[in-house]
Amino acid sequence: MSLQLGQYPPARQVIVHLSDTHFLAGGTPLHGGITTESNLERALAQVEATGIRPSALVFTGDLTDLGETDAYARLRERVEPVAERLGAQLIWLMGNHDERGPMRRELLRQEASDAPLDRVWNLGGLRFIGLDSSVPGFHHGELDDAQLEWLAAELSTPAELGTIVGLHHPPAPAPQPLFDLLELRDQSALEAVLRGTDIRAILAGHLHYAMTSMFAGIPVSVAAATCYTMNLGNPPRSTNGMDGGQSYNLLHVYDDRITHSVVPIGDFATSDFFTQEFIAEMEALSPEERVEAFSRKR
C-alpha cells in the first residue's frame, strides 16, 4: 500500500460515473457514424486498467437511443462482466431516451412496468438514491408528487456516510438555446425536499458535456456522454454534437468531501515522468527530504 504523502488519507470509496451511452439495436452506429459501443468499451477498459476497485458503476440515463430491447441486452452484455470483475455495484438510471418496460426486462430482470424506476442502494454505508426523471413520451424531465413524497421519506433517516442522489436531468441551468426546453421542471419542489438533508452530491447526465453547479446547497456533477458531446467551443446558438471529447467521471468519497474528476476517453501519449520507480523513491524519503527533492524549485 502506498504511503500517505499529503494531508488527506485515501478516499473511502471511488465511484465511476458514466452517462448517455445511447446504444442502438444490432450495434448500429448512432447518427450514421458514432460508434457508441466501442466508445463505452474503451471507457470500461480504461477503468479496469487503473487498478481502481470502485464501489459502483453509475450510469445516469439515456442508456439506449430508442429504448430497444436488443440495445439494452447489448449494453448489459458489455457492462455486467466488467462490474463483476471489479466487484462494483451496477446502478442503471432512466433517461428520456429510455423506455421503462424494456429497461426493466433486460437490465433489471424485472417484469415490465411503466412505473417510475426509483431505487435505493447501500454502498458500504453510503446511500445512493436513483430517481427516474423521465416523462413517458417526452424528453423533458419531471418528478411527480408521489416520487417526491417517497424521496422525502427515504431522506428522513440519515445514512451512515451520507447520501448521493442520481438522476438523468440535472437541476441546473442549461445555457445553450433549446436545452432549457428539455430541463427538469418544477425544480423548486425538489429543492424543498433536498435542502437540509444528508445529501453530499447530485449526479446527472443529459447535457452531453461535463458541468458542475450547486442546487439546494448541494454540489451537482454532470458527466459528459460516452457517445458524443456538445461542442461548447462554438457560439451558444451554434452549439451542436461532435464525435470527440467523450469522458466519464471519477468520484473519490472522503469523510468530509467528495471530489469529481473528468477522465477523457482515449489512448493519449503521456510523458511517463512519474514512473512507479520515481514514486517509490519519493515514498522512501522522509517528509523533509520529499520537500527538498520534489517541492523545492530548481
Helices and strands as residue ranges (DSSP letters): E 13-18, G 25-27, H 36-50, E 56-60, H 69-86, E 89-93, H 100-103, I 104-108, E 119-123, E 126-130, H 145-155, E 163-166, G 179-182, H 187-194, E 199-204, E 211-215, E 218-222, E 229-230, G 236-238, E 241-242, E 247-253, E 258-264, H 276-284, H 287-290, I 291-295
